[in-house]
Amino acid sequence: MATNTAYMSSPVSDNEQKKKGNTRSLTMSGHVGFESLPDQLVNRSIQQGFCFNILCVGESGIGKSTLIDTLFNTNFEDHESSHFYPHVRLKAQTYDLQESDVRLKLTIVNTVGFGDQINKEESYQPIVDYIDAQFEAYLQEELKIQRSLFNYHDSRIHVCLYFISPTGHSLKTLDLLTMKSLDSKVNIIPVIAKADAISKTELQKFKIKLMSELVSNGVQIYQFPTDDETIAKINASMNGQLPFAVVGSMDEVKVGNKMVKARQYPWGVVQVENENHCDFVKLREMLICTNMEDLRDQTHTRHYELYRRCRLEEMGFADTGPESKPRSLQETYEAKRHEFYGERQRKEEEMKQVFVQRVKEKEAVLKEAERELQAKFEHLKRVHQEEKMKLEEKRRLLEEEIIAFSKKKATSEIYQNQPYAAPGGNPRRDKDRKKEPGYRFEFLCFDVRARAASGGQKDAEERVEHGRPL
Amino acid sequence: MDPLRRSPSPCSPQASSPESPPCEMLGYVGIEAVLDQLKIKAMKMGFEFNIMVVGQSGLGKSTMVNTLFKSKMWKSTPPGLGGPTPQTLQLHSVTHVIEENGVKLKLTVTDTPGFGDQINNDKCWDPILGYINEKYEQYLQEELLITRQRHIPDSRVHCCVYFVPPTGHCLRPLDIEFLQRLCRTVNVVPVIARADSLTIEEREAFRRRIQHNLKTHSIEVYPQKCFDEDVNDRILNSRIRDRIPFAVVGADREHMVNGRCVLGRKTKWGIIEVENMAHCEFPLLRDLLIRSHLQDLKDITHNVHYENYRVIRLNQSHVLPRGPGWVNLAPAPPCQPSSPGLTKVCRWAQDNSDEDS
């Protein structure tokens, strides 16, 4: 059997060396077969699928959507966004791409309305908030008791493409501010958009100026990793060509005898995939073909861990308390719990007090109101009584008057009846009486009233009835 | 078993949500280069694998480990000359780094001498369960730190190989008790040890009886049926499940057979070749453990067993209602936490509080 002589003298990493002192290397006398391990890993990843999230930051109309379309060779969406948004919003869209047997869940987050406002002070805040929100969601999922991390749709931003407008002079203040606030949260790759607006010589100067400005302001942009020999050289050279000057286009133009993606001008054709014309191919190569995994790795191990540490410390946890290390988490929790309970207890007491106080006050007010009401009622009652008495008085007077009047009437009737008794009296009067029932009716009515006053209502009714047929 | 077969995992492929429409790409983009990036990263970081062998003394555990990894992990104790049988169960753990074609593997093998050797073997599984849970606990503590390491060293037991003595009858009560408890906490692969004392027919009958026993006592050994992802996995895994437990023979000496140098055991009546499928099923075991299912073993340990442990642990010392960001942690109780059943959706511990120590 052939002997495999490959063995290493040093173990894999320093951590393991420190922890396991008895790690030795071993020679195997035959083929065991675990060289298929990377393949097993790859197969599992294929089954699981990949996830990649890109954030595009740049002013409206600078060519973000076109560049993404060109990068991934698809038409993602058609409509242009308006320039009149009052605030910066972030729009995220997820797509499923597949190439041979690799499935990629791609999320593109676009800043809508960036740099459009008159007052740009709050422009970068929504972006920072969005990135933090994604980290927070992941942290919450990780801290859950029942969690399913392998199923979790990772929405953390893996790379931020920052689009710099091709003025040819220097970075804008807004750009600087935004990049400064984003550099510790996400991998930033600055790109010069619409690079066909700059000539070659100006481009070189512009790039140098940009990089020096970034360095002098302490903005940490993403550096392509140079620790692995296979890709170290190419990454190092690419690092020197940042920021990439890109041109995006999905339109095809015939050049020579091929159809290439290009932008056609009266003075020539800018070919997107021509390395002499722009750095698009380099961007695609670096972003997707060479470093996608590293970008995800950096996001998870550096930016996310930093966020997690800050967040947990904010919540009040620390690794090394005044006593031994592993206990402090428990103690912090106990302390927090007591504090929380104490606080809650105190607040409860306070609220109770306030409540009781309020109730008392309200009671007093209500009592006062009741008393007032009672007084008013008494007063009214008294007034009413008085009124009633007055009315009684008046009524009595009225009744007396009526009685007096009816007496007078009786006497006057007696006087009247006497002339009626004489023969040949006044037939005319009779007739008049008959012919003018109204008069008589009135008279009767008066009569009725007089009768009613003295209480003889039945007579009155009879009288009225008699009066009617007239 | 072809080495490049897709290893199943409890991770279901992410279903596309309604807002993620599939897009057609009009040309080559280069997304599949990410696989190479993955490989490079994996090769740089190296792999870790922790295996535990459990069985009575004299069943050939150390020899088997040596045969599996083709190297002298331990000095296999010659029969009769071993020291006095240990009074209690001890666990010996040894770590090696082996490399093959640029792939580095950090292998940890844990042996359990003294298992099942005493007169009264009651609760002999406790130290083993305690060891496994201790490894989970270490990982959990590392994971909960504020400032975590970039790569948490994984010392959890990924696979436990259980050696069944070749009685030829059926599983003994000790085996059943042990397997019942362990299958809930770790991936268990039972093997028939020293299978050269059984003829082919006896092996088959023994195997069938063991399978029947396992089914009666609802012991789910690896590969677990409930974790099969799709049809391919199920077909492949059922083929494996049909042959479990493998009848294996271990040998670390080489002999000449027909001009070839093979690993085998030399007896008066012939040479038993270890790697010959007609003689024993060692190649099946080796392929399962190393060539095809290693990543899957690690995945199931991480996604299922470890998560189950974590849930129990985090619910233990716990009095308050939990908020979204609160993780309560008390020091590990002296007894083991009762482990739930082996399901993807973790069942709570109340229905298992009557069993277990």
HADDOCK unambig.tbl for C-alpha pairs under 7 A between the chains (distance, minus, plus):
assign (segid A and resid 1 and name CA) (segid B and resid 261 and name CA) 6.32 0.50 0.50
assign (segid A and resid 6 and name CA) (segid B and resid 99 and name CA) 6.51 0.50 0.50
assign (segid A and resid 6 and name CA) (segid B and resid 100 and name CA) 6.76 0.50 0.50
assign (segid A and resid 7 and name CA) (segid B and resid 98 and name CA) 6.69 0.50 0.50
assign (segid A and resid 7 and name CA) (segid B and resid 99 and name CA) 5.94 0.50 0.50
assign (segid A and resid 11 and name CA) (segid B and resid 97 and name CA) 6.59 0.50 0.50
assign (segid A and resid 12 and name CA) (segid B and resid 46 and name CA) 6.92 0.50 0.50
assign (segid A and resid 22 and name CA) (segid B and resid 95 and name CA) 6.62 0.50 0.50
assign (segid A and resid 23 and name CA) (segid B and resid 95 and name CA) 5.20 0.50 0.50
assign (segid A and resid 23 and name CA) (segid B and resid 96 and name CA) 5.35 0.50 0.50
assign (segid A and resid 23 and name CA) (segid B and resid 97 and name CA) 6.85 0.50 0.50
assign (segid A and resid 24 and name CA) (segid B and resid 95 and name CA) 6.81 0.50 0.50
assign (segid A and resid 24 and name CA) (segid B and resid 96 and name CA) 4.97 0.50 0.50
assign (segid A and resid 24 and name CA) (segid B and resid 97 and name CA) 6.10 0.50 0.50
assign (segid A and resid 25 and name CA) (segid B and resid 96 and name CA) 5.34 0.50 0.50
assign (segid A and resid 25 and name CA) (segid B and resid 97 and name CA) 4.60 0.50 0.50
assign (segid A and resid 25 and name CA) (segid B and resid 98 and name CA) 5.93 0.50 0.50
assign (segid A and resid 26 and name CA) (segid B and resid 96 and name CA) 6.26 0.50 0.50
assign (segid A and resid 26 and name CA) (segid B and resid 97 and name CA) 6.22 0.50 0.50
assign (segid A and resid 26 and name CA) (segid B and resid 98 and name CA) 5.56 0.50 0.50
assign (segid A and resid 27 and name CA) (segid B and resid 71 and name CA) 6.55 0.50 0.50
assign (segid A and resid 27 and name CA) (segid B and resid 98 and name CA) 6.84 0.50 0.50
assign (segid A and resid 28 and name CA) (segid B and resid 69 and name CA) 6.95 0.50 0.50
assign (segid A and resid 28 and name CA) (segid B and resid 70 and name CA) 5.29 0.50 0.50
assign (segid A and resid 28 and name CA) (segid B and resid 71 and name CA) 4.95 0.50 0.50
assign (segid A and resid 29 and name CA) (segid B and resid 70 and name CA) 5.52 0.50 0.50
assign (segid A and resid 29 and name CA) (segid B and resid 71 and name CA) 6.19 0.50 0.50
assign (segid A and resid 30 and name CA) (segid B and resid 70 and name CA) 5.88 0.50 0.50
assign (segid A and resid 32 and name CA) (segid B and resid 69 and name CA) 5.97 0.50 0.50
assign (segid A and resid 32 and name CA) (segid B and resid 70 and name CA) 6.76 0.50 0.50
assign (segid A and resid 33 and name CA) (segid B and resid 290 and name CA) 6.70 0.50 0.50
assign (segid A and resid 33 and name CA) (segid B and resid 291 and name CA) 5.69 0.50 0.50
assign (segid A and resid 34 and name CA) (segid B and resid 290 and name CA) 5.66 0.50 0.50
assign (segid A and resid 34 and name CA) (segid B and resid 291 and name CA) 5.60 0.50 0.50
assign (segid A and resid 35 and name CA) (segid B and resid 100 and name CA) 5.89 0.50 0.50
assign (segid A and resid 35 and name CA) (segid B and resid 101 and name CA) 6.29 0.50 0.50
assign (segid A and resid 35 and name CA) (segid B and resid 103 and name CA) 5.68 0.50 0.50
assign (segid A and resid 36 and name CA) (segid B and resid 3 and name CA) 6.81 0.50 0.50
assign (segid A and resid 36 and name CA) (segid B and resid 291 and name CA) 6.22 0.50 0.50
assign (segid A and resid 38 and name CA) (segid B and resid 39 and name CA) 5.71 0.50 0.50
assign (segid A and resid 38 and name CA) (segid B and resid 42 and name CA) 6.51 0.50 0.50
assign (segid A and resid 39 and name CA) (segid B and resid 4 and name CA) 6.74 0.50 0.50
assign (segid A and resid 40 and name CA) (segid B and resid 4 and name CA) 6.87 0.50 0.50
assign (segid A and resid 40 and name CA) (segid B and resid 6 and name CA) 6.99 0.50 0.50
assign (segid A and resid 40 and name CA) (segid B and resid 7 and name CA) 6.39 0.50 0.50
assign (segid A and resid 40 and name CA) (segid B and resid 292 and name CA) 6.89 0.50 0.50
assign (segid A and resid 40 and name CA) (segid B and resid 295 and name CA) 6.07 0.50 0.50
assign (segid A and resid 41 and name CA) (segid B and resid 295 and name CA) 6.29 0.50 0.50
assign (segid A and resid 42 and name CA) (segid B and resid 35 and name CA) 6.42 0.50 0.50
assign (segid A and resid 43 and name CA) (segid B and resid 6 and name CA) 5.46 0.50 0.50
assign (segid A and resid 43 and name CA) (segid B and resid 7 and name CA) 6.61 0.50 0.50
assign (segid A and resid 44 and name CA) (segid B and resid 6 and name CA) 6.79 0.50 0.50
assign (segid A and resid 44 and name CA) (segid B and resid 7 and name CA) 6.08 0.50 0.50
assign (segid A and resid 47 and name CA) (segid B and resid 13 and name CA) 6.03 0.50 0.50
assign (segid A and resid 48 and name CA) (segid B and resid 11 and name CA) 6.59 0.50 0.50
assign (segid A and resid 48 and name CA) (segid B and resid 12 and name CA) 6.69 0.50 0.50
assign (segid A and resid 48 and name CA) (segid B and resid 13 and name CA) 4.72 0.50 0.50
assign (segid A and resid 48 and name CA) (segid B and resid 14 and name CA) 6.73 0.50 0.50
assign (segid A and resid 49 and name CA) (segid B and resid 13 and name CA) 6.59 0.50 0.50
assign (segid A and resid 72 and name CA) (segid B and resid 25 and name CA) 6.90 0.50 0.50
assign (segid A and resid 72 and name CA) (segid B and resid 29 and name CA) 5.90 0.50 0.50
assign (segid A and resid 73 and name CA) (segid B and resid 25 and name CA) 5.48 0.50 0.50
assign (segid A and resid 73 and name CA) (segid B and resid 26 and name CA) 5.48 0.50 0.50
assign (segid A and resid 73 and name CA) (segid B and resid 27 and name CA) 6.07 0.50 0.50
assign (segid A and resid 73 and name CA) (segid B and resid 29 and name CA) 6.72 0.50 0.50
assign (segid A and resid 74 and name CA) (segid B and resid 24 and name CA) 6.57 0.50 0.50
assign (segid A and resid 74 and name CA) (segid B and resid 25 and name CA) 5.01 0.50 0.50
assign (segid A and resid 74 and name CA) (segid B and resid 26 and name CA) 5.94 0.50 0.50
assign (segid A and resid 94 and name CA) (segid B and resid 19 and name CA) 6.60 0.50 0.50
assign (segid A and resid 94 and name CA) (segid B and resid 20 and name CA) 4.76 0.50 0.50
assign (segid A and resid 95 and name CA) (segid B and resid 20 and name CA) 4.51 0.50 0.50
assign (segid A and resid 95 and name CA) (segid B and resid 21 and name CA) 5.41 0.50 0.50
assign (segid A and resid 95 and name CA) (segid B and resid 22 and name CA) 5.90 0.50 0.50
assign (segid A and resid 95 and name CA) (segid B and resid 23 and name CA) 6.49 0.50 0.50
assign (segid A and resid 96 and name CA) (segid B and resid 20 and name CA) 5.95 0.50 0.50
assign (segid A and resid 96 and name CA) (segid B and resid 21 and name CA) 6.01 0.50 0.50
assign (segid A and resid 96 and name CA) (segid B and resid 22 and name CA) 4.44 0.50 0.50
assign (segid A and resid 96 and name CA) (segid B and resid 23 and name CA) 5.97 0.50 0.50
assign (segid A and resid 97 and name CA) (segid B and resid 22 and name CA) 6.00 0.50 0.50
assign (segid A and resid 97 and name CA) (segid B and resid 23 and name CA) 5.56 0.50 0.50
assign (segid A and resid 97 and name CA) (segid B and resid 24 and name CA) 6.90 0.50 0.50
assign (segid A and resid 99 and name CA) (segid B and resid 31 and name CA) 6.62 0.50 0.50
assign (segid A and resid 99 and name CA) (segid B and resid 32 and name CA) 6.46 0.50 0.50
assign (segid A and resid 102 and name CA) (segid B and resid 32 and name CA) 5.85 0.50 0.50
assign (segid A and resid 140 and name CA) (segid B and resid 324 and name CA) 6.69 0.50 0.50
assign (segid A and resid 140 and name CA) (segid B and resid 325 and name CA) 6.28 0.50 0.50
assign (segid A and resid 143 and name CA) (segid B and resid 325 and name CA) 6.22 0.50 0.50
assign (segid A and resid 143 and name CA) (segid B and resid 327 and name CA) 6.81 0.50 0.50
assign (segid A and resid 144 and name CA) (segid B and resid 324 and name CA) 6.67 0.50 0.50
assign (segid A and resid 145 and name CA) (segid B and resid 311 and name CA) 5.41 0.50 0.50
assign (segid A and resid 145 and name CA) (segid B and resid 314 and name CA) 6.53 0.50 0.50
assign (segid A and resid 146 and name CA) (segid B and resid 311 and name CA) 6.04 0.50 0.50
assign (segid A and resid 150 and name CA) (segid B and resid 11 and name CA) 5.89 0.50 0.50
assign (segid A and resid 151 and name CA) (segid B and resid 11 and name CA) 6.34 0.50 0.50
assign (segid A and resid 151 and name CA) (segid B and resid 12 and name CA) 6.97 0.50 0.50
assign (segid A and resid 151 and name CA) (segid B and resid 14 and name CA) 6.89 0.50 0.50
assign (segid A and resid 288 and name CA) (segid B and resid 30 and name CA) 6.56 0.50 0.50
assign (segid A and resid 288 and name CA) (segid B and resid 31 and name CA) 6.13 0.50 0.50
assign (segid A and resid 289 and name CA) (segid B and resid 30 and name CA) 5.47 0.50 0.50
assign (segid A and resid 289 and name CA) (segid B and resid 31 and name CA) 6.27 0.50 0.50
assign (segid A and resid 289 and name CA) (segid B and resid 33 and name CA) 5.04 0.50 0.50
assign (segid A and resid 289 and name CA) (segid B and resid 34 and name CA) 6.30 0.50 0.50
assign (segid A and resid 290 and name CA) (segid B and resid 37 and name CA) 6.71 0.50 0.50
assign (segid A and resid 292 and name CA) (segid B and resid 34 and name CA) 6.47 0.50 0.50
assign (segid A and resid 293 and name CA) (segid B and resid 34 and name CA) 6.38 0.50 0.50
assign (segid A and resid 293 and name CA) (segid B and resid 37 and name CA) 6.13 0.50 0.50
assign (segid A and resid 293 and name CA) (segid B and resid 38 and name CA) 6.57 0.50 0.50
assign (segid A and resid 301 and name CA) (segid B and resid 150 and name CA) 6.18 0.50 0.50
assign (segid A and resid 309 and name CA) (segid B and resid 146 and name CA) 5.38 0.50 0.50
assign (segid A and resid 309 and name CA) (segid B and resid 147 and name CA) 6.23 0.50 0.50
assign (segid A and resid 312 and name CA) (segid B and resid 146 and name CA) 6.81 0.50 0.50
assign (segid A and resid 318 and name CA) (segid B and resid 146 and name CA) 6.68 0.50 0.50
assign (segid A and resid 319 and name CA) (segid B and resid 145 and name CA) 6.48 0.50 0.50
assign (segid A and resid 319 and name CA) (segid B and resid 146 and name CA) 6.05 0.50 0.50
assign (segid A and resid 330 and name CA) (segid B and resid 329 and name CA) 5.73 0.50 0.50
assign (segid A and resid 330 and name CA) (segid B and resid 330 and name CA) 6.07 0.50 0.50
assign (segid A and resid 333 and name CA) (segid B and resid 328 and name CA) 6.92 0.50 0.50
